[in-house]
Amino acid sequence: MSKKKQLCALAVVMVLSLAAVLPVKESQAYGSGNFSVTVEGVRYSCFSDKEDPLYGTAYVYGFDESIQSTVEEVTFQSQVKDENGNTYKVTEVGGTISDPDSVSKCAKLKKVVIPDSVTKVGAMFRGCPELTTVVIPDSVTVIEEQAFIDSPKLTGVHIPENPAFTRLEAQTFNGCKTLTDITIPKNVTYISGTTEPELSAFDDDVAITLHGYIDSAAETFADARKNITFAPLNGISHDLFRVKFPDSWVGKYVAEAGEDGDYISVTSKKAYDEKKGGGWLFSIGIENYGWYDDIFPSYHLISKKGSMNFLYCEPTDVQMDSPENGFAEYGYSQAAIDEYKELGQNMVGPTGIDIRYLVTPPATTSIGKIKRTGKKAKVPVGEVEGVSGYEIEYSNSKKFPYMSPGEGVKSSSGTTLTATKLKKGKTYYVRVRTYITVGKSRAYSAWSKTKTMK
C-alpha cells in the first residue's frame, strides 16, 4: 500500500473513532433535540443549545430495537448525561418529534413508570398490545390527545392530581377496552366528548365507572354519556337522585343500598371495614305511597317529586347513643370510633341536605269510565307518551293508608288496569299514576284525582 493510501485509511479510522465518542448532531439525532442518548434501551433526545428555550432538558423519544422483543417493564430516567457529564432533565415522554411505533412494537411491554420530573406525556403509547399499567406522576400537567389510544389491555392509569392539569383530550383512552374503572380528580375541568361525542376521551363501546366529584367535569361528562356510570367521591348516587357530602368526608364513609334499592345507608368507612356491628349514621331514600308516617316514623320528609317522597333518617335514630361505649362493646378500634364521631358531628340535617334530582317525574294521567263486574273492575287511563307504564292503587279508605282493608296496587304497561278481589257491596276509592323506569327504580308522576268504585 502506498504512503498516500495509508494516510487516507488512517483518516477514515480517526473519523470513525471520533464518531463513536462525539454527541450525535441534530441531522443524525432521534427527535428534535441537538443529540440523543440511549439508556437501558430507551432513547432520549437532549437539548444542548444554550440559545434554545429547552436547553438542559430531554424527552423520551422511543425504544431501541435491542429491547423491543423482550422488554416487559420500563422506568424512564428522570435525567440523563452526555459524555462530558452534563445533565439533562427528562421533562417529557414523547416530544414534538418522536417514535411511538418503536413502543407499540414492544409486544411484551406491560408496565411503564414515568418519573416525577416529567410534566408532559405525548402520544407515545398508541397500540401497545400488552400494556396494562402506566404510572403517571402528579407532576404531569399535559396528556396529549390519543396518548393511549388502542391499548386494549390498559387497566391501571392514574390521572394527575395537579391544579395545572385541567384537560383530558380527544381519544386519550379510545380503544382501551379493559379500562372500565377510573378516577378523575377535581382539578380536571374539561373532558373531551362532553359535547362532541365523536371526540370522546374514552371508548364509547365500554361500560365505564367514573369516580369523581359532584359539581365537577367528571359528573357532567358521565351524565352526557350512556356508557358511563358516575360514582361520586363526595356523595352518594341513586338512579333517581344524588346527595352531596362535604369534601372533608372523602375517603371516610361507605354507602350501601338497601335490599329494595330505594334506600341508601351511610356509615364510617373504618367502622364498616372492621365489621364489628353497630349502627349506620343515617339513611336517605324514597317512599312512593305516602305511608312513611306509618312505616318509618323516624324518617323525615326532605321534599316531594311527583308522588315520590324523599326521606332522611336522623342520626340519633340509628346510631349508638354513646359511640364510645357502644362501639367499644363490639370491639371497634379507637380510630373507627373517632371517624364515626367526626362524621356524625359534621352531618347536615333534613332541612340542609344537598340533594340533586336526576329525573323529572313524568306527566300524570286521568281515570276514564270504570267498569266494575263482580270482584273485578276495569279502570281505563289516559295514554301518556314516553312513560314505561301505569300504576293503580285502590282502597276502602279515601286516604289510602298503609295496609288498609281492601287495599291493592297493580302496574301495567297498557292503558287499562284491573282492580281485583273486590268485595260485593263495598265502596272503593281508586287513583292512578304513570312511571318511567330508570335502572332498577321507577320515577312516579303525581297521583290522579281519586274516583269512586261502587
Secondary structure, DSSP 8 states (H G I E B T S, - for coil): --HHHHHHHHHHHHHHHHHHHS---GGG-STTSSEEEEETTEEEEE---TTSTTTTEEEEEEE-HHHHTT--EEE--SEEE-TT--EEEEEEES-SS--HHHHHT-TT--EEE--TT--EE-S--TT-SS--EEE--TT--EE-TTTTTT-TT--EE-----TT--EE-TTTBTT-TT--EEE--TT--EETTSS-GGG-SB-TTS-EEEEE-TTSHHHHHHHH-TTEEEEESSEEE-SSEEEE--GGGTTSEEEEE-TTSSEEEEEEHHHHHHT-----SEEEEEESSS-HHHH-TTEEEEEEETTEEEEEE-HHHHS-SSHHHHHHHHT--HHHHHHHHHHHHT---TTT-EEEE-S-------B---EEETTEEEEEB---TT-SEEEEEEESSTT--TT-TT-EEEEESSSEEEE-S--TT--EEEEEEEEEEETTEEEE------EEE-
